[in-house]
Amino acid sequence: MSVRPTGRLAHRPDGLYLLIDRLFSAPIEDVWYSLTNPTFMQRWIGTYTGNPSTGAVRFLMSAEPDAEWEYTTIRECDAPHRFLAEVGTGEDMWHVFCHLHEAGGLTTLTLGQRMHASSDAATMGPGWDYYLDRLIAAREDRPLPQWEHYYPAHSEYYRDLVVPTH
């Protein structure tokens, strides 16, 4: 199986982000469902418990055997266009967002994660490429991709990304 790394770095008002895009031949509401429905999420990334409308849930990644439930704060939710969440606590907290845009019968998903340092991309990038490709496979009822096709295979690509000037 041949998969390619797809991420890029970008500055946003609150820091440096790794951004990864995927394109879907589906309505925005359908893609949103895949990102937010806890039962469907279990097929590709994990699940959550709790009520998102309160802004607080617990999230568990299903593809990682040693994963533990993480406290998650939903900072913004504008269905079906975007959400921003903080997963974990303290120095281990990660800030992630998903933005969706529909045009011409296609929906673009941009996933972003804030990084502490550009070197974080060497591990974050392969992980997000992997999970987003799992999302595509789950939506198409195809076998899920294997982790070894992403890491460490994509690490060099992400390690060599150039940090853009402001």
N, C-alpha and C positions, 0 to 999 in steps of 0.2 A: 504494500500500500504506500502510495506517495502522497504525503500531505505537505503543505507549504505554510511557513509562518506568515502571519498577515498584519501584525501589530505595528503601531507607530507611537511616537512620543509627542506630547503636546503640553504646553503650559496653559493652565486655567487660573482663574483668580486665586484659588486656594492651593495651588501647587502644581507639581509635575505629574502628568497622568500617562498611563499606558492606555491606548485606545485600540479597539479591535472591532471591525465591522463584519456583518453578515447580511446577505440579501435574501429575502424570502418572496416567493411567488404566492403571497397570501395577504388577506386584509390585515390591517394593523391590529384589530381586535383579536384575531386568531393568534397572532404572534404574542400579543400581550397575555393571553390565556396560558400559552406555553411557558411564559416567564413567571407567572404569578399563581397558578393553580397548584396547590400543594400535592395533589395526586399526580398530575402530569409532570411536575418538577422532579418527582421521585424517579422518573424514567431516565433523566439525563444529568441531574446535578445533586438533588437532595430534596428535603422537604422542610416545612416549618410547622410549628405549633403555636397557637395563640391567635389573637385577632389583630390583623394588620391595621384596622381602623384606629386602634389605640396607639399605633406607632411603635409597639414593642412586640416582638415575637422571638422565638428561639428557632435556630436554623441548624440543620444537620446535613452535611455533605454525604451523599450515599456512595460515591465512587472511591472514597478513601477509607480503607479498613480501620484505621485508628482514629477516625474523626469523632469528635465529641460535640454535643449540643453547644451552640454559641449564642450568647445574647445578641440580639440584633435590634437596632433602632432604625426605624424608617423615618428619614428626615424629610422626604418629599415624595408625594405620590400624586401624579396627574395622569390618571388612566385615560386612554391607553398610550400616552405619549412618553412618560418618563417616571422613573423613581430613583431615589438616592437613599442608600442605606449605609449604616456603619455596623460592621460585623465584628464581634469580639469586644475585648476591653483592654484598656491601658495601651502599652506599646505594641501589643499584638493586634490592635484594632485595624481593620482595613475599610477604606471608604470606596464604595463601588456604586456606579450608576448605570442605568440603561436608558437610552434615548431611542425612540422609535419614530420613524417618519414614513408616511405612505404617499406614493405618487405613481401614477400610471399602472396601478394594479400590483405594485411591488412595495414591500415594506423593508426598510433598512433599519437594522438594529446596530447601534453603537454602544458597546460596553466599555466602560472606563474604570480604571482603578488608580487611585492616588498612590504614588510611591514615596518612600522616605528618601531613596536615592535612585539614580538612573540604573545602577547595577542590579536593583531589584527586578528589572525587566527580564533578566536571564532565567529566573524561575517563574515569575508571574506570567510572562508571555506564553511559554509552552502550555502552562496550565489553562489559561483562558482559551487559547486555540483549541485545546483538547475538549474543554467543556462546551464551547460553542459548536464544535463539530458533533459532539454527542447530542446537542439540542437538534441539529439538523437531522441526524440519523433517527432520533426518537420521533420527530415529526413525520418522517418518511417511512417509519416502521422498518428501518434497516438495522443490521447489527451495529452495535456501538463500536467506535474506534478503540484501538488499544493504546494505552499510555506510552508504551515503549516507542511508538512512532512519533512522539512529541518531545519526550525528555529522555536523554539529554540532546537529542537530535536538533532541536530548535534553539538551544541555549546560545550558541554562537551568534546566530542571527540577532537575537534580542540583546546580547551583550554588546554587539557592534552598532546598535542603533545610535544615531547622532541626536543629542539633546538639542532641540531647536533654540535659537536665540529668541528672546522675548519679543 
